[in-house]
Amino acid sequence: DTAVSQTPKYLVTQMGNDKSIKCEQNLGHDTMYWYKQDSKKFLKIMFSYNNKELIINETVPNRFSPKSPDKAHLNLHINSLELGDSAVYFCASSQEAPPRADTQYFGPGTRLTVL
Amino acid sequence: GENVEQHPSTLSVQEGDSAVIKCTYSDSASNYFPWYKQELGKGPQLIIDIRSNVGEKKDQRIAVTLNKTAKHFSLHITETQPEDSAVYFCAARRSERGFAGGGNKLTFGTGTQLKVEL
């Protein structure tokens, strides 16, 4: 009965590699997000998709490319990984259509370590 | 854009005491203020939220207050228990129909590490 799920939970890789993180939500929400949490626990939004359309792109390097095949999925592909990409990445979802908007539900996170 | 400041960064209390975490925001158009609890190794979980049309909201041992004039809001946890130990985040956003101007972007505070000691 998982609401927002991410795979993998842990990802260890070498600099320069390309990797993907997958996210799925079974809440029927129309909006999904990717957040990055750094080593100081600071949470910052990266992208947001509404009904498969990109609506927020927070000046993230173009090595990061989100893809939303349908409303329930938002995947994150990262090219040419750098040391500074090491962080925990969280997927989230919300229902933006009225009457109840705003509440975002987070996945368990993917800890990415770039060596 | 919105800027959210959160204090303190760490808070240690004795079991049974109260804990208060404070946040300020900069965008007077923000009208939705959630609080999230993040336990070690897990994603943030919503514990309570408040909208700008009310000044206070309570849910058992947790309460949130909002002062729109001063642009600050606070989380109050009473009768703290060891399982309350976690990182707490405040956040703010401007809720609008549609997405122009980044209206649905949630801006987080920097987090408070709460430790409840026996």
Interface residues (C-beta under 8 A of the other chain):
Chain A: V4 T31 K40 K41 F42 L43 K44 I45 S48 N50 I55 I56 F90 A92 S94 E96 P98 A101 D102 T103 Q104 Y105 F106 G107 P108 G109
Chain B: Y32 P34 Y36 Q38 G41 K42 G43 P44 Q45 L46 D49 V87 F89 R93 S95 R97 F99 G102 N104 K105 L106 F108 T110 G111
